[in-house]
Amino acid sequence: MCGRFDSAGEADDFNNWARDGSSPLFQTSVMIMAVPFRLMLFVPVTAFLISCSKPVETRESPVVVTKPTIETVDPRPVIACFGDSLSAGYGLEPGKSFPDVLQQLIDAKGYQFRVANYGVSGDTTTDGVERLSTVISTGPKIVVLEFGGNDGLRGLPVASTSRNMATMVEGFQSNGAKVLLAGMSLPRNYGPEYISSFERVYVDIAKRYQLVRIPFLLEGVGGNPTLTQPDGIHPTAEGARIVAGTVMRYLEPLLQ
């Protein structure tokens, strides 16, 4: 059992030892109490002042000099492939579109030109006119103009397609670019009359503006199930290589 405690919480035995002075604890307590109270305050205060008086060592962080990043600008003149999904490489892995292969053919022959791909899937000639100023601002020297397929597949008026093509050709020529016109056709189920008037747009534009014209961009590919994707229109990777070869045949005289 525990001993009794007084109102201060001290045990009775401790109180008895304190009265007769017989407890070693009492003697020790007296010695501790003999230390002047002011001295007890002086010691920690002095220690605090000493610690504060020590100079704080600071380490300067090393200065790191970062060299400015210099962007490498390709000085080669630009060939802009400006068109729709056929230029964009719809359904193909990156690096497999006909403009990508065209760059490889140009490099292999030692021509110093850079091919830039400005193809956007689904674009009509109207969309091309809206993007015209953006492409002109890049300063291309040659433009492979590949538009009209979506106009024809949607059955848009041929007159509208012709006007838009003329606007784009004039825009590029007025800014010093040569235009290579990529001719297109349509699936036979669109009817001979519409197909004929559609194909005639490219013939007339080329004649009016004295352009080099590819009669049919998808020559040897269009309608071939082994060279087109399941939709029967867009080339496979192998089909895109054939298209690039076709473009190269008509483009090379302009490179010289």
PAGUSE-920840 format. One line per 8 residues: number of its first residue (from 1); for each residue y, x, z of N, C-alpha, C. Coordinates in Angstrom, 2 decimals, decimal comma, always signed. Example, Ala and Ser with C-alpha at 12.3 -4.5 7.8 and 13.67 -1.06 7.14 Angstrom:
! PAGUSE-920840
1 = -5,69/+13,19/+7,80/-4,50/+12,30/+7,80/-3,30/+13,20/+7,80  -2,25/+12,85/+7,08/-1,06/+13,67/+7,14/+0,03/+12,90/+7,87 .
END
This chain:
! PAGUSE-920840
1 = -1,20/+0,84/+0,00/+0,00/+0,00/+0,00/+1,25/+0,88/+0,00  +2,29/+0,44/-0,57/+3,55/+1,18/-0,62/+4,29/+0,99/+0,67  +5,14/+2,00/+1,08/+5,93/+1,89/+2,30/+7,05/+0,91/+2,13  +7,70/+0,61/+3,28/+8,81/-0,33/+3,22/+10,07/+0,33/+2,67  +10,93/-0,45/+2,05/+12,19/+0,05/+1,49/+13,34/-0,67/+2,16  +14,44/+0,07/+2,38/+15,61/-0,57/+2,97/+16,44/-1,19/+1,88  +17,62/-1,66/+2,29/+18,46/-2,37/+1,32/+18,97/-1,47/+0,22  +18,99/-0,15/+0,42/+19,44/+0,78/-0,61/+18,31/+1,19/-1,52 .
9 = +17,12/+0,73/-1,17/+15,99/+1,07/-2,01/+15,33/+2,36/-1,60  +15,63/+2,91/-0,43/+15,04/+4,17/+0,00/+13,90/+3,88/+0,95  +12,86/+4,73/+0,97/+11,71/+4,54/+1,85/+12,08/+4,88/+3,27  +11,36/+4,25/+4,27/+11,62/+4,50/+5,70/+11,37/+5,95/+6,06  +10,34/+6,56/+5,47/+10,03/+7,95/+5,80/+11,18/+8,86/+5,42  +11,75/+8,59/+4,23/+12,87/+9,40/+3,80/+14,03/+9,27/+4,77  +14,28/+8,07/+5,33/+15,39/+7,86/+6,28/+15,13/+8,61/+7,56  +13,86/+8,61/+8,04/+13,53/+9,33/+9,29/+13,76/+10,81/+9,13 .
17 = +13,30/+11,37/+7,97/+13,50/+12,81/+7,73/+14,98/+13,14/+7,68  +15,74/+12,27/+7,16/+17,18/+12,53/+7,06/+17,83/+12,57/+8,42  +17,34/+11,72/+9,44/+17,96/+11,69/+10,76/+17,64/+12,92/+11,58  +16,38/+13,38/+11,57/+16,03/+14,52/+12,43/+16,14/+15,85/+11,72  +16,36/+15,86/+10,41/+16,57/+17,12/+9,69/+15,33/+17,93/+9,52  +14,17/+17,33/+9,79/+12,93/+18,10/+9,72/+12,36/+18,18/+8,32  +12,82/+17,38/+7,44/+12,24/+17,35/+6,09/+12,81/+18,48/+5,24  +11,92/+19,22/+4,53/+12,42/+20,24/+3,59/+13,33/+19,62/+2,54 .
25 = +12,99/+18,41/+2,17/+13,83/+17,73/+1,18/+15,23/+17,55/+1,71  +15,33/+17,27/+3,05/+16,64/+17,09/+3,66/+17,42/+18,38/+3,62  +16,75/+19,49/+3,95/+17,43/+20,78/+3,95/+17,93/+21,13/+2,57  +17,08/+20,87/+1,58/+17,50/+21,17/+0,21/+18,68/+20,31/-0,20  +18,64/+19,06/+0,22/+19,73/+18,15/-0,12/+21,03/+18,63/+0,46  +20,97/+19,18/+1,72/+22,20/+19,66/+2,36/+22,77/+20,83/+1,58  +21,86/+21,71/+1,12/+22,34/+22,87/+0,37/+23,00/+22,43/-0,92  +22,39/+21,48/-1,58/+22,99/+21,01/-2,84/+24,33/+20,37/-2,58 .
33 = +24,42/+19,60/-1,49/+25,68/+18,93/-1,21/+26,75/+19,89/-0,79  +26,31/+21,12/-0,33/+27,30/+22,10/+0,08/+28,09/+22,66/-1,09  +27,55/+22,50/-2,27/+28,29/+22,98/-3,44/+29,53/+22,10/-3,63  +30,67/+22,71/-3,70/+31,90/+21,90/-3,84/+31,84/+21,03/-5,08  +32,28/+19,84/-4,92/+32,25/+18,85/-6,01/+33,09/+19,30/-7,20  +34,21/+19,99/-6,88/+35,07/+20,45/-7,97/+34,37/+21,50/-8,82  +33,51/+22,35/-8,14/+32,79/+23,37/-8,90/+31,78/+22,72/-9,82  +31,14/+21,65/-9,37/+30,17/+20,94/-10,21/+30,84/+20,38/-11,47 .
41 = +32,05/+19,96/-11,33/+32,78/+19,46/-12,50/+33,22/+20,59/-13,40  +33,53/+21,75/-12,77/+34,07/+22,87/-13,53/+33,05/+23,45/-14,51  +31,78/+23,50/-14,12/+30,77/+24,16/-14,94/+30,57/+23,46/-16,27  +30,27/+22,15/-16,29/+30,09/+21,53/-17,61/+31,35/+21,51/-18,47  +32,53/+21,35/-17,81/+33,78/+21,35/-18,57/+34,00/+22,70/-19,22  +33,73/+23,78/-18,45/+33,89/+25,14/-19,00/+32,95/+25,36/-20,16  +31,69/+24,92/-20,00/+30,72/+25,08/-21,08/+31,16/+24,34/-22,34  +31,72/+23,16/-22,13/+32,19/+22,38/-23,28/+33,33/+23,08/-24,01 .
49 = +34,30/+23,66/-23,20/+35,42/+24,35/-23,81/+34,98/+25,59/-24,55  +33,98/+26,31/-23,99/+33,49/+27,52/-24,65/+32,85/+27,16/-25,98  +32,04/+26,08/-25,94/+31,37/+25,70/-27,18/+32,36/+25,26/-28,24  +33,46/+24,63/-27,81/+34,46/+24,17/-28,78/+35,28/+25,33/-29,34  +35,39/+26,41/-28,53/+36,22/+27,53/-28,95/+35,53/+28,43/-29,97  +34,19/+28,24/-30,16/+33,48/+29,06/-31,14/+33,88/+28,64/-32,55  +34,17/+29,61/-33,37/+34,51/+29,23/-34,76/+33,30/+28,64/-35,46  +33,54/+27,59/-36,25/+32,49/+26,93/-36,99/+32,29/+27,66/-38,31 .
57 = +31,06/+28,13/-38,49/+30,77/+28,84/-39,72/+30,59/+27,85/-40,87  +31,31/+28,07/-41,91/+31,19/+27,20/-43,08/+30,73/+28,03/-44,27  +29,85/+27,43/-45,04/+29,36/+28,09/-46,24/+29,95/+27,41/-47,46  +30,58/+28,19/-48,26/+31,16/+27,62/-49,47/+30,07/+27,38/-50,51  +30,10/+26,21/-51,12/+29,13/+25,89/-52,15/+29,42/+26,73/-53,39  +28,37/+27,27/-53,99/+28,61/+28,07/-55,20/+29,20/+27,23/-56,31  +30,11/+27,80/-57,04/+30,77/+27,10/-58,13/+29,86/+27,16/-59,36  +29,47/+25,99/-59,85/+28,61/+25,91/-61,02/+29,46/+25,60/-62,24 .
65 = +29,43/+26,48/-63,19/+30,21/+26,31/-64,41/+29,31/+25,69/-65,47  +29,65/+24,48/-65,89/+28,87/+23,78/-66,90/+29,50/+23,99/-68,27  +28,69/+24,50/-69,17/+29,20/+24,71/-70,52/+29,32/+23,37/-71,24  +30,40/+23,17/-71,95/+30,56/+21,89/-72,67/+29,48/+21,74/-73,74  +28,98/+20,49/-73,87/+27,97/+20,21/-74,88/+28,63/+20,13/-76,26  +28,08/+20,88/-77,18/+28,63/+20,90/-78,54/+27,69/+20,10/-79,43  +28,21/+19,01/-79,96/+27,40/+18,17/-80,84/+27,31/+18,82/-82,22  +26,08/+18,87/-82,71/+25,86/+19,43/-84,03/+26,11/+18,36/-85,09 .
73 = +27,02/+18,65/-85,98/+27,36/+17,71/-87,03/+26,66/+18,15/-88,31  +25,92/+17,24/-88,90/+25,22/+17,52/-90,15/+26,25/+17,50/-91,28  +26,50/+18,65/-91,91/+27,56/+18,71/-92,93/+27,13/+18,19/-94,29  +25,85/+17,87/-94,47/+25,39/+17,44/-95,79/+25,98/+16,09/-96,19  +26,30/+15,92/-97,46/+26,79/+14,61/-97,92/+25,73/+13,54/-97,71  +26,19/+12,31/-97,51/+25,31/+11,21/-97,12/+24,90/+10,35/-98,30  +23,61/+10,03/-98,32/+23,09/+8,99/-99,21/+22,79/+7,79/-98,34  +23,51/+6,70/-98,52/+23,34/+5,51/-97,69/+22,38/+4,54/-98,36 .
81 = +21,28/+4,24/-97,67/+20,37/+3,19/-98,13/+20,83/+1,91/-97,45  +21,53/+1,08/-98,20/+22,20/-0,10/-97,66/+21,50/-1,35/-98,17  +20,84/-2,06/-97,25/+20,10/-3,24/-97,69/+19,52/-4,05/-96,56  +18,38/-4,67/-96,86/+17,75/-5,58/-95,90/+16,47/-4,98/-95,33  +15,45/-5,81/-95,12/+14,22/-5,35/-94,47/+13,46/-4,31/-95,27  +13,62/-4,31/-96,60/+12,93/-3,32/-97,42/+13,44/-1,91/-97,11  +14,73/-1,79/-96,86/+15,29/-0,50/-96,45/+15,00/-0,22/-94,98  +15,09/-1,26/-94,17/+14,90/-1,08/-92,72/+13,48/-0,66/-92,37 .
89 = +12,52/-0,95/-93,26/+11,13/-0,59/-92,95/+10,44/-1,62/-92,09  +10,67/-2,87/-92,41/+10,08/-3,97/-91,64/+8,56/-3,81/-91,53  +8,06/-3,94/-90,30/+6,63/-3,89/-90,05/+6,01/-2,51/-90,07  +6,82/-1,48/-90,26/+6,31/-0,11/-90,32/+6,66/+0,67/-89,05  +5,87/+1,69/-88,77/+6,18/+2,57/-87,65/+7,44/+3,37/-87,98  +8,17/+3,82/-86,94/+9,36/+4,64/-87,20/+9,02/+5,86/-88,05  +9,89/+6,14/-88,99/+9,68/+7,29/-89,85/+8,86/+7,01/-91,10  +8,48/+5,74/-91,31/+7,63/+5,38/-92,45/+8,33/+4,57/-93,53 .
97 = +9,60/+4,24/-93,33/+10,31/+3,43/-94,32/+10,56/+4,26/-95,58  +10,91/+3,59/-96,67/+11,15/+4,35/-97,90/+12,35/+5,30/-97,77  +13,44/+4,97/-97,01/+14,49/+5,97/-96,83/+14,00/+7,22/-96,10  +13,07/+7,06/-95,15/+12,53/+8,23/-94,45/+11,76/+9,12/-95,42  +10,93/+8,50/-96,25/+10,16/+9,27/-97,22/+11,09/+9,87/-98,28  +12,12/+9,14/-98,63/+13,10/+9,65/-99,60/+13,73/+10,94/-99,10  +14,03/+11,00/-97,83/+14,58/+12,23/-97,25/+13,61/+13,40/-97,41  +12,34/+13,13/-97,20/+11,33/+14,17/-97,36/+11,28/+14,67/-98,81 .
105 = +11,36/+13,75/-99,75/+11,33/+14,15/-101,16/+12,56/+14,97/-101,53  +13,71/+14,57/-101,01/+14,96/+15,30/-101,28/+14,89/+16,71/-100,69  +14,40/+16,81/-99,47/+14,26/+18,13/-98,82/+13,29/+19,02/-99,60  +12,20/+18,43/-100,04/+11,17/+19,22/-100,76/+11,71/+19,81/-102,05  +12,66/+19,12/-102,66/+13,24/+19,61/-103,92/+14,46/+20,49/-103,69  +14,84/+20,67/-102,42/+15,93/+21,59/-102,10/+17,32/+21,02/-102,23  +17,43/+19,71/-102,36/+18,77/+19,10/-102,44/+19,36/+18,97/-101,04  +20,64/+19,26/-100,94/+21,32/+19,22/-99,65/+22,03/+17,88/-99,44 .
113 = +21,23/+16,87/-99,14/+21,76/+15,54/-98,86/+21,05/+14,98/-97,63  +21,77/+14,13/-96,92/+21,18/+13,46/-95,75/+21,10/+11,96/-96,02  +19,91/+11,40/-95,85/+19,71/+9,97/-96,08/+19,99/+9,21/-94,79  +20,86/+8,23/-94,86/+21,17/+7,37/-93,71/+20,68/+5,96/-94,02  +19,96/+5,39/-93,07/+19,36/+4,07/-93,27/+20,25/+2,98/-92,68  +20,80/+2,14/-93,52/+21,62/+1,02/-93,09/+20,97/-0,31/-93,48  +19,66/-0,36/-93,36/+18,95/-1,60/-93,64/+18,84/-2,47/-92,42  +19,04/-3,77/-92,59/+18,91/-4,75/-91,50/+18,03/-5,89/-91,99 .
121 = +16,94/-6,10/-91,30/+16,00/-7,15/-91,71/+16,67/-8,52/-91,70  +16,40/-9,29/-92,75/+16,92/-10,65/-92,84/+18,28/-10,77/-93,47  +18,95/-9,66/-93,75/+20,30/-9,72/-94,31/+20,30/-10,26/-95,74  +21,29/-11,09/-96,00/+21,58/-11,56/-97,36/+22,74/-10,74/-97,92  +23,13/-11,02/-99,15/+24,29/-10,32/-99,71/+25,56/-10,66/-98,94  +25,63/-11,86/-98,38/+26,79/-12,22/-97,55/+26,87/-11,33/-96,32  +25,73/-11,08/-95,70/+25,70/-10,17/-94,55/+26,10/-8,76/-94,98  +25,68/-8,38/-96,18/+26,05/-7,06/-96,68/+27,55/-6,90/-96,82 .
129 = +28,20/-7,94/-97,33/+29,66/-7,89/-97,45/+30,31/-7,75/-96,07  +29,76/-8,43/-95,07/+30,33/-8,35/-93,72/+30,16/-6,95/-93,11  +29,12/-6,25/-93,50/+28,88/-4,90/-92,97/+29,46/-3,80/-93,85  +30,04/-4,19/-94,96/+30,50/-3,24/-95,96/+31,45/-2,19/-95,40  +32,47/-2,62/-94,68/+33,49/-1,68/-94,18/+32,89/-0,66/-93,22  +31,91/-1,08/-92,46/+31,27/-0,15/-91,51/+30,56/+0,98/-92,24  +29,86/+0,63/-93,30/+29,14/+1,66/-94,06/+30,12/+2,53/-94,84  +31,15/+1,93/-95,39/+32,17/+2,72/-96,11/+32,80/+3,75/-95,19 .
137 = +33,01/+3,37/-93,94/+33,66/+4,27/-92,98/+32,86/+5,54/-92,71  +31,56/+5,54/-93,03/+30,74/+6,74/-92,83/+30,90/+7,73/-93,98  +31,59/+7,31/-95,04/+31,88/+8,20/-96,15/+30,70/+8,63/-96,99  +29,84/+7,71/-97,40/+28,69/+8,12/-98,22/+29,13/+8,59/-99,61  +28,37/+9,54/-100,15/+28,63/+10,01/-101,51/+27,84/+9,18/-102,53  +26,67/+8,73/-102,11/+25,82/+7,91/-102,96/+25,30/+6,74/-102,12  +25,21/+5,56/-102,73/+24,69/+4,39/-102,04/+23,54/+3,80/-102,86  +22,39/+3,67/-102,21/+21,28/+2,92/-102,81/+21,47/+1,49/-102,35 .
145 = +21,98/+0,64/-103,22/+22,34/-0,73/-102,86/+21,13/-1,64/-103,09  +20,56/-2,09/-101,99/+19,31/-2,87/-102,03/+19,53/-4,21/-101,33  +20,03/-5,18/-102,07/+20,27/-6,51/-101,52/+19,84/-7,56/-102,54  +19,75/-8,80/-102,05/+19,50/-9,93/-102,94/+18,16/-10,59/-102,74  +17,18/-9,84/-102,22/+15,86/-10,44/-102,03/+15,87/-11,67/-101,16  +16,60/-11,61/-100,05/+16,65/-12,77/-99,15/+17,46/-13,92/-99,75  +18,45/-13,59/-100,57/+19,18/-14,66/-101,28/+18,20/-15,45/-102,14  +17,40/-14,71/-102,92/+16,47/-15,38/-103,82/+15,39/-16,15/-103,09 .
153 = +14,82/-15,55/-102,03/+13,76/-16,24/-101,29/+14,27/-17,51/-100,61  +15,56/-17,56/-100,32/+16,14/-18,75/-99,71/+16,70/-19,72/-100,76  +16,60/-19,34/-102,01/+17,09/-20,21/-103,07/+18,59/-20,37/-103,09  +19,33/-19,34/-102,66/+20,79/-19,42/-102,63/+21,35/-19,38/-104,05  +22,54/-19,92/-104,26/+23,12/-19,93/-105,60/+23,26/-18,53/-106,17  +22,86/-18,36/-107,39/+22,92/-17,06/-108,05/+24,36/-16,58/-108,18  +25,28/-17,48/-108,40/+26,68/-17,10/-108,54/+27,21/-16,44/-107,27  +26,79/-16,95/-106,11/+27,20/-16,36/-104,84/+26,64/-14,95/-104,68 .
161 = +25,37/-14,79/-105,05/+24,75/-13,46/-104,97/+25,50/-12,48/-105,87  +25,84/-12,90/-107,06/+26,55/-12,03/-108,01/+27,92/-11,62/-107,47  +28,66/-12,58/-106,89/+29,99/-12,25/-106,35/+29,87/-11,24/-105,22  +28,93/-11,45/-104,35/+28,78/-10,54/-103,21/+28,37/-9,13/-103,65  +27,48/-9,07/-104,63/+27,07/-7,76/-105,14/+28,26/-7,03/-105,76  +29,07/-7,76/-106,50/+30,25/-7,16/-107,12/+31,22/-6,65/-106,06  +31,41/-7,42/-104,99/+32,31/-7,00/-103,91/+31,85/-5,69/-103,28  +30,55/-5,58/-103,05/+30,04/-4,35/-102,43/+30,16/-3,16/-103,37 .
169 = +29,84/-3,35/-104,63/+29,94/-2,25/-105,59/+31,39/-1,77/-105,69  +32,31/-2,70/-105,83/+33,72/-2,33/-105,94/+34,20/-1,61/-104,69  +33,74/-2,05/-103,51/+34,14/-1,41/-102,26/+33,70/+0,05/-102,21  +32,48/+0,30/-102,61/+31,99/+1,68/-102,58/+32,64/+2,55/-103,65  +32,76/+2,01/-104,85/+33,36/+2,80/-105,92/+34,81/+3,14/-105,64  +35,54/+2,22/-105,05/+36,95/+2,49/-104,75/+37,10/+3,56/-103,67  +36,03/+3,84/-102,98/+36,06/+4,89/-101,95/+35,29/+6,14/-102,40  +35,06/+6,25/-103,71/+34,52/+7,48/-104,27/+33,01/+7,63/-104,22 .
177 = +32,27/+6,58/-103,90/+30,81/+6,67/-103,82/+30,16/+6,22/-105,12  +29,09/+6,91/-105,51/+28,27/+6,47/-106,62/+27,27/+5,43/-106,12  +26,99/+4,43/-106,93/+26,08/+3,36/-106,52/+24,85/+3,35/-107,41  +23,68/+3,40/-106,77/+22,41/+3,21/-107,45/+21,93/+1,81/-107,10  +21,83/+0,95/-108,08/+21,52/-0,46/-107,85/+20,01/-0,69/-107,92  +19,45/-1,22/-106,83/+18,01/-1,51/-106,77/+17,76/-2,94/-107,21  +17,17/-3,10/-108,40/+16,89/-4,44/-108,92/+15,75/-5,10/-108,19  +15,79/-6,44/-108,14/+14,76/-7,21/-107,45/+14,28/-8,35/-108,34 .
185 = +13,12/-8,91/-107,94/+12,60/-10,10/-108,60/+12,05/-11,02/-107,51  +11,41/-12,10/-107,92/+10,93/-13,09/-106,96/+9,49/-13,49/-107,29  +8,78/-14,04/-106,31/+7,43/-14,55/-106,60/+7,47/-15,60/-107,71  +6,42/-15,66/-108,48/+6,37/-16,52/-109,67/+6,53/-18,01/-109,34  +6,24/-18,40/-108,11/+6,33/-19,83/-107,79/+7,78/-20,33/-107,65  +8,75/-19,43/-107,83/+10,16/-19,86/-107,78/+10,62/-20,42/-109,13  +9,76/-20,36/-110,09/+10,10/-20,96/-111,39/+10,79/-19,98/-112,31  +10,47/-20,02/-113,59/+11,01/-19,04/-114,56/+12,52/-19,10/-114,72 .
193 = +13,10/-20,29/-114,63/+14,55/-20,40/-114,85/+15,33/-19,72/-113,73  +14,95/-20,01/-112,48/+15,67/-19,41/-111,35/+15,42/-17,91/-111,31  +14,17/-17,50/-111,56/+13,84/-16,07/-111,52/+14,63/-15,32/-112,59  +14,72/-15,89/-113,76/+15,43/-15,23/-114,86/+16,91/-15,06/-114,53  +17,55/-16,10/-114,03/+18,98/-16,01/-113,68/+19,20/-15,05/-112,52  +18,23/-15,00/-111,60/+18,32/-14,09/-110,45/+18,23/-12,64/-110,93  +17,26/-12,32/-111,76/+17,11/-10,95/-112,26/+18,30/-10,53/-113,11  +18,90/-11,50/-113,78/+20,04/-11,20/-114,65/+21,24/-10,70/-113,87 .
201 = +21,34/-11,05/-112,59/+22,46/-10,60/-111,76/+22,52/-9,07/-111,75  +21,40/-8,42/-111,58/+21,36/-6,95/-111,49/+21,70/-6,30/-112,82  +21,21/-6,90/-113,90/+21,52/-6,37/-115,23/+23,01/-6,45/-115,50  +23,61/-7,59/-115,18/+25,04/-7,78/-115,44/+25,91/-6,88/-114,57  +25,57/-6,78/-113,29/+26,36/-5,93/-112,38/+26,30/-4,47/-112,82  +25,11/-4,01/-113,18/+24,96/-2,62/-113,60/+25,78/-2,34/-114,86  +25,79/-3,29/-115,78/+26,54/-3,11/-117,02/+28,04/-3,14/-116,76  +28,48/-4,08/-115,92/+29,91/-4,23/-115,65/+30,50/-3,00/-114,96 .
209 = +29,75/-2,43/-114,07/+30,28/-1,30/-113,28/+29,66/+0,04/-113,66  +28,91/+0,05/-114,77/+28,32/+1,28/-115,30/+27,48/+2,00/-114,22  +26,52/+1,28/-113,67/+25,67/+1,81/-112,61/+24,30/+2,22/-113,14  +23,69/+3,18/-112,48/+22,29/+3,46/-112,70/+21,51/+2,37/-111,99  +20,55/+1,75/-112,68/+19,82/+0,62/-112,10/+18,32/+0,89/-112,09  +17,72/+0,61/-110,93/+16,26/+0,60/-110,82/+15,83/-0,80/-111,26  +15,08/-0,96/-112,34/+14,74/-2,32/-112,82/+14,08/-3,18/-111,77  +13,12/-2,60/-111,03/+12,45/-3,36/-109,99/+12,06/-2,40/-108,87 .
217 = +12,69/-2,55/-107,70/+12,47/-1,61/-106,60/+11,00/-1,53/-106,19  +10,30/-2,67/-106,21/+8,91/-2,71/-105,75/+7,91/-2,53/-106,89  +8,32/-1,81/-107,91/+7,44/-1,56/-109,05/+6,12/-0,91/-108,59  +5,00/-1,53/-108,98/+3,69/-1,02/-108,62/+3,25/-1,38/-107,22  +4,13/-2,03/-106,45/+3,82/-2,38/-105,05/+3,83/-3,89/-104,86  +4,89/-4,54/-105,31/+5,01/-5,99/-105,15/+3,84/-6,74/-105,75  +3,25/-7,62/-104,97/+2,11/-8,40/-105,44/+0,77/-7,70/-105,30  +0,78/-6,44/-104,88/-0,47/-5,70/-104,69/-0,90/-5,82/-103,23 .
225 = -1,98/-6,53/-102,93/-2,37/-6,75/-101,53/-2,75/-5,49/-100,78  -3,13/-4,44/-101,49/-3,49/-3,19/-100,81/-2,27/-2,36/-100,44  -1,11/-2,69/-101,00/+0,11/-1,91/-100,75/+1,19/-2,72/-100,05  +0,90/-3,98/-99,78/+1,85/-4,82/-99,05/+1,23/-5,32/-97,76  +2,10/-5,71/-96,87/+1,66/-6,27/-95,59/+1,15/-7,70/-95,81  +0,58/-8,33/-94,78/+0,01/-9,67/-94,96/+0,95/-10,70/-95,58  +2,28/-10,48/-95,44/+3,20/-11,45/-96,05/+3,26/-11,32/-97,57  +2,65/-10,28/-98,12/+2,63/-10,10/-99,56/+3,92/-9,59/-100,16 .
233 = +4,91/-9,25/-99,31/+6,22/-8,82/-99,80/+6,55/-7,40/-99,33  +6,48/-7,18/-98,02/+6,92/-5,90/-97,48/+5,85/-4,82/-97,65  +6,25/-3,65/-98,10/+5,28/-2,59/-98,34/+4,62/-2,07/-97,06  +3,41/-1,60/-97,22/+2,75/-0,83/-96,15/+3,34/+0,58/-96,19  +2,84/+1,46/-95,31/+3,33/+2,84/-95,32/+3,05/+3,50/-96,67  +1,89/+3,24/-97,22/+1,57/+3,81/-98,54/+2,46/+3,19/-99,61  +2,70/+1,89/-99,50/+3,58/+1,23/-100,45/+4,99/+1,78/-100,37  +5,46/+2,10/-99,15/+6,81/+2,65/-98,98/+6,93/+4,02/-99,63 .
241 = +5,85/+4,79/-99,61/+5,88/+6,09/-100,28/+6,05/+5,93/-101,80  +5,39/+4,90/-102,33/+5,53/+4,64/-103,78/+6,96/+4,20/-104,10  +7,51/+3,34/-103,25/+8,90/+2,89/-103,44/+9,86/+4,08/-103,40  +9,65/+4,98/-102,44/+10,51/+6,17/-102,33/+10,43/+7,01/-103,59  +9,22/+7,13/-104,16/+9,08/+7,87/-105,41/+9,82/+7,22/-106,55  +9,79/+5,89/-106,59/+10,53/+5,15/-107,63/+12,02/+5,40/-107,49  +12,53/+5,30/-106,28/+13,96/+5,53/-106,04/+14,34/+6,96/-106,43  +13,49/+7,91/-106,09/+13,79/+9,31/-106,37/+13,94/+9,57/-107,87 .
249 = +13,15/+8,91/-108,69/+13,24/+9,12/-110,14/+14,63/+8,76/-110,67  +15,18/+7,68/-110,16/+16,48/+7,23/-110,64/+17,64/+7,90/-109,88  +17,35/+8,39/-108,67/+18,39/+9,01/-107,86/+18,64/+10,46/-108,25  +17,61/+11,16/-108,65/+17,74/+12,60/-108,86/+18,86/+13,00/-109,82  +19,05/+12,31/-110,94/+20,16/+12,70/-111,82/+21,52/+12,63/-111,11  +21,66/+11,72/-110,13/+22,93/+11,62/-109,39/+23,09/+12,78/-108,41  +22,00/+13,35/-107,96/+22,08/+14,48/-107,02/+22,55/+15,75/-107,71  +22,32/+15,83/-109,01/+22,69/+17,03/-109,76/+24,15/+16,98/-110,24 .
END
